[in-house]
Amino acid sequence: MIVSPPGDPDGHVAAVWLAREVLSEVCTARDLTQAKRRLIVFFEHAVDDDVPSLTRLAHKLDGWRDEILAFHHRRRAPRTDRSGQPAD
């Protein structure tokens, strides 16, 4: 449990800090299954804490879920061009 510092009475800073920690665990997951679990933990955390900036980030990352998990599936990020289309 993260204790909110005196300058964070609503706990928003602590919630975002914990979200950052969970997201780093997504990036360092050893395989696709673990990455999926960590991403679910992040989404649950974002919903439970109800911090507007964290909610927006969760929505954005949910839209990129396939690309995020593709890294763990292939052990590298998918190549795309500037428009976001798959590169040849």
C-alpha positions as CSV (number, residue, x, y, z in Angstrom):
1,M,0.0,0.0,0.0
2,I,1.3,3.4,-0.9
3,V,0.7,6.1,1.7
4,S,-0.2,9.5,0.3
5,P,2.2,12.3,1.1
6,P,0.9,15.4,2.9
7,G,0.7,17.4,-0.4
8,D,-1.5,14.7,-1.9
9,P,-4.7,14.7,0.2
10,D,-6.8,12.9,-2.5
11,G,-4.2,10.3,-3.2
12,H,-4.0,11.1,-6.9
13,V,-0.3,11.3,-7.0
14,A,0.1,8.0,-5.1
15,A,-2.4,6.4,-7.5
16,V,-0.6,7.6,-10.6
17,W,2.7,6.5,-9.1
18,L,1.4,3.0,-8.5
19,A,0.0,2.9,-12.0
20,R,3.4,3.7,-13.3
21,E,4.9,0.8,-11.3
22,V,2.2,-1.6,-12.7
23,L,2.8,-0.4,-16.3
24,S,6.5,-1.0,-15.9
25,E,5.7,-4.6,-14.9
26,V,3.7,-4.9,-18.1
27,C,6.9,-3.9,-20.0
28,T,9.1,-6.3,-18.1
29,A,6.7,-9.3,-18.1
30,R,8.5,-12.5,-19.0
31,D,5.8,-13.7,-21.4
32,L,2.5,-12.8,-23.1
33,T,0.4,-14.3,-20.3
34,Q,2.1,-12.4,-17.6
35,A,1.9,-9.2,-19.6
36,K,-1.9,-9.7,-20.1
37,R,-2.3,-10.2,-16.3
38,R,-0.3,-7.1,-15.5
39,L,-2.3,-5.0,-18.0
40,I,-5.6,-6.2,-16.4
41,V,-4.2,-5.2,-13.0
42,F,-3.4,-1.7,-14.4
43,F,-7.0,-1.3,-15.8
44,E,-8.5,-2.4,-12.5
45,H,-6.3,0.0,-10.6
46,A,-7.3,2.9,-13.0
47,V,-11.0,2.1,-12.5
48,D,-10.8,1.7,-8.7
49,D,-8.9,4.9,-8.1
50,D,-11.1,7.1,-10.3
51,V,-8.3,9.6,-11.1
52,P,-9.3,11.5,-14.3
53,S,-5.8,11.5,-15.9
54,L,-5.4,7.8,-15.0
55,T,-8.8,7.0,-16.5
56,R,-7.8,8.8,-19.8
57,L,-4.5,6.9,-19.9
58,A,-6.3,3.6,-19.4
59,H,-8.7,4.4,-22.2
60,K,-5.7,5.3,-24.5
61,L,-3.8,2.1,-23.5
62,D,-6.9,0.0,-24.0
63,G,-7.0,1.2,-27.6
64,W,-3.4,0.2,-28.0
65,R,-3.8,-3.2,-26.1
66,D,-3.0,-5.3,-29.2
67,E,0.1,-3.4,-30.0
68,I,1.3,-3.4,-26.4
69,L,0.8,-7.2,-26.2
70,A,2.3,-7.8,-29.6
71,F,5.7,-6.9,-28.2
72,H,5.4,-9.9,-25.8
73,H,4.0,-12.1,-28.5
74,R,6.8,-11.4,-30.9
75,R,9.3,-10.1,-28.3
76,R,9.4,-6.9,-30.3
77,A,7.1,-4.1,-31.2
78,P,5.2,-4.3,-34.6
79,R,6.7,-2.1,-37.3
80,T,4.4,0.7,-38.5
81,D,4.9,3.7,-40.8
82,R,4.1,7.2,-39.8
83,S,0.4,6.8,-40.4
84,G,0.2,3.8,-38.1
85,Q,-0.2,1.3,-40.9
86,P,1.9,-1.9,-40.8
87,A,5.2,-1.5,-42.5
88,D,6.3,-3.8,-45.3
